[in-house]
Amino acid sequence: MTPAVAAAVLAAAVTHAVWNAIAHRITDKLVAFTLISGGGALIGLAAMPFVPFPAAGAWPYLAASAAIHLIYFALLMRSFRLGDFGQAYPIARGSAPLVVTVLAAVFAHEVPDGWAAAGIALSCAGLTGVALWGLRGRRPHWAAIGAALATGLSIALYTVVDGLGVRASGSSVGYIAWLMAVQGTVLPAYAVYRWRAETVRVLRPFTGLGLLGAALSVSAYGLVLWAQTRAELAPIAALRESSIIVGAAIGAVFFKERFGAPRIVAAGVLVVGIGLMLRSG
């Protein structure tokens, strides 16, 4: 992993945490994800005339990824309904990198070398520390934890599917445009079916915030897909999930959730892990 790739993934991590915070801020999660998903579809459709058409080999991955992303959105909505942002977000994001490491080794034949493996392990330890700190001092809400872990599994699945798909597509921007357009119409269609004539009234108060979240979401994932064409999947997944440090900070500042010294230590462990991954590159 080169410094340029690492910088892109870190920028994606910050952007990703911000759009997730926006989704959490909107009380009605169907409203939030309808606007974010639908806004992403509009961005994808607008970009289509100006980007390369994905190669034929990418389309099975595109279709699979769109289906997995819909499951991911449903699970993420449930996680945000049941748990605090500072708890649900770290568990969901922190549980994904190790699964990605295993799946990438099996399906992409990417086995990390010694430095990368150590970096991934340390990064995952730091991410786990942030996630566990979100559970301190309270009775576990097992439904919320289960939803967050299931969200993490869906993240791992679409990460590997899209990593393989974007490499087969011939163009990262073409792949992200078509992915957003294909997956982004389902939730809005369901919302219109559910709200019918009330759709505009329900969405109007949050339109600006939701569309900002959509732009951030497309930007974040576009950076990750570009990085996946230039580095192995597992280190990118571990580095991307540094977003949970940003998410924890956002939870502390805007949602009045505690950050705490253990999270600072966990963040330090994560930084060391990132350094080892860069040394591997």
N, C-alpha and C positions, 0 to 999 in steps of 0.2 A: 504494500500500500504506500503510494507516494504521498508527500505532504499536500499536494494539490487535491488528491482524492480524499484524504483525511479532512481537509478544510471544507470540501463540499459536503461531506457526510455530517460534519459537526454543524454546519449551517442548516442542513436539513433537520438535524436533531432539535435545534432551537426553534425552527419554524414549526416543526411537528408539535412540540409542546405547546406552542402558542395557539395553534388551531384547535388542539384538544381542550385547552382551557376555555376557548370561545364556545365550543360545543357543550362543555360542562356548565358554562355561565347561563346558557339559554335553558330555562327550566323544563320546557317541554322538549324531550329529546327527539321526538319524531319531527318537530319543527326544525330543530337544529340540524339533524342529519338530512332532512329533505332539502334544506337550503344549501348545505355543504356539498351533498352529493349532486343535486341538480345544478349548482353553480359549476362544479367540476365538469359535468356533462356539457354545459354551454361553452366552457373554455376549450374542451376537447373538440367540439364541433367547429368552433371558430378557427381552431388551429389546423384542422384537417386539410384545407386547400393548400397550405404552405409547408407541410411536412411530408417526408417520404411515406409511401404506403408500406406497412409491415410485410416482410417476406412471408411466403406461404407457411414456412415451418413455425412461425410464431403464433399462428391462429389457435391451435389447440391450447397453448399456454394462456393466450388472451382469454379464451372462453372459460377455462378452469379458474383463472385468477378473478374474473368478474364474479363467478359464483362464490368463490371463497371470500371475496371482499364483501359481498352482501351478508354472508354469515358473520363476518367480522363486525360490520356495522351493527347488526342486530345484537351481538354479544356485547359490544362496547356500549350501546345504549343501555342495556340491562345493567352492566357494571356501574355506569354513572348514576343510574337510578338508585342502586342498592348501596353503594359505598361512597366515601369521601373521595374527592379528586386525588388527594395526596396518598390515598391507599389504593384505589382501583387502578390508577394510571401506572404507578411503579410495578405492581404485580403483573399487570397485563404486558407491559413492555419488558420487564426484567426476566420473565420466564421464557422469552422467545429465543435468545441467542444460542443457548446450549442445544435446543432442538434444531435450530438452523445448522449448527456445526455437524450434528449427526446426519441430517438430511443431505447437506451439501457433500459430505463424504460419500454417501451412498449413491446419490443421483448425479452429482456433478464431478465426482471423483476428486474432490478438493480436500485433501488431508493436510491440516495446518502443520507447519514445521515447529520446531521446539519453541522459538521465540513467540511465534503467533499463538501457539497453544497456550503458553504461559500468559500471554496478554489477554486472550479470550477468557481464561480461567479467572484471572484477577479482575477483569472487567465485570464478569458475571458475579463474582463475590461482592464487588462494590454495589452492583445493581440489586443483588439480593439483600444487602444491608439496608439500602434505601427502602425496599419493599417491606422488609420485616419491621423497620422502624415505624412504618405506617400502621402497624397492627398493635403497637405497644399500649399497655395500660387499658385495654378494653377487651370485652368478651368477643371472640371471633364471630364475625357474621359470615357463616359458612356459605350461604347462597351468594353473597357478594364476592367472596374469595373464589368460589367455584366459577362464577361468571368471568372473573378477571383472568383466571388460569386458562379457561377455555378460549378467551380472547387472545391470550398469548400463543396458544397452539395455532389458532387461525392466522396470526401474524407470521409465525414460523412457516406455515404452509404457503402463504402467498409470497413471502420473501423468496423462497426457493423457486417456486413456479415462475415468478416474474424475473428472477435472475437468469433462469434458463431461457425464458421467452424473449427477453430484451436482447440477449446475445444472438438469438436466432432471427431477430427482426431486421437487423441491419441498420436500425436507427432508434436511438433511445427516445427522441422527441416524437417520432411517429408512433412508437409503441405506447407512450404515456397518453398521447392525444386519443388514440383509439380505445385504450383501456378506460379512460375517463368517460368517453362517450358511450361505450357499451354498458358499463356498470352503473353509470350515473342516472339512468332514466327510470330504474325500477322503483326506488324509494319515492321519488316524486309522483310516479304513476299511482302507487299505492296510496299516497297521501291525498291525491285528488279524488280517488275512489272513496276514501274514507270521509273527507270533508266536503266534497262536492261543491256546492255554491259558496260555501264558507271558506274555501281554500285561500283566496286572496286576503280576506279579513284576518285569518289566523296567522298567515305568514308575514303580513305587512310590517308589524312592529319590529320584527327581527331581521328584515331583509338585508339591511346594510351590514350588520354584524355577521350574518350567515354567509353572505357572499364574500366578505373578507376572509372568513374561515375557509371557504372554497378555494380562493386564490392561494392562500398559504398552504393548503393541503396539496394542491397540484404542484406547487413549487417544491415542497419538501420531498414528495415522492419522485418527482422528475430528477432531482439531484441524486437521490438514492439509485434510481435506475441507471443514470449515467455512470455512477461510481461502480455499479455491478458489471459494467462492460470493461472495467479497467482493473479490477481487483477481485480477490476471492470473496465468496458470499459470507462466510462466517465472521471474519474480522469486520466487515462492513456492518453486519447485523449487530455485533457487540458495540461498535462505535456509535451506530445510530441510536442505540438505546440509552446513550448518555443523556438523551432527552428527558429521562426521568429525573435527573438532577435538576434540570431546568423546570420540569413539572412540579417537583417538590418545592422549589423556590417560589414558583407562581402560586402554589397552594398556600404557602406561608404568607405571602405578601397580599394576595387578593382575596383568598378564601379564609384567612385567619386560622390556618392549620399550622401546627408546630413543625419547625424544621429540625432543630436539635443538633447537639454535638455528634451523635452517632452518624447522622447523615453527612456531616462535614468529613468525618473519617472515611465513610464509604465513598464519598466523592474523591478523596485523595487516593484511595485504592484504585478507583476507576481510572484516574489520570495516569497512574503508574502502568496499569494495563494497556492504556492507549499508547504510552511510550514504547512498551515492548512490541506492540503490533507494528508501530512505525519502524522500529529497529529491524523487524523481520522484513519489511518492505525495502 
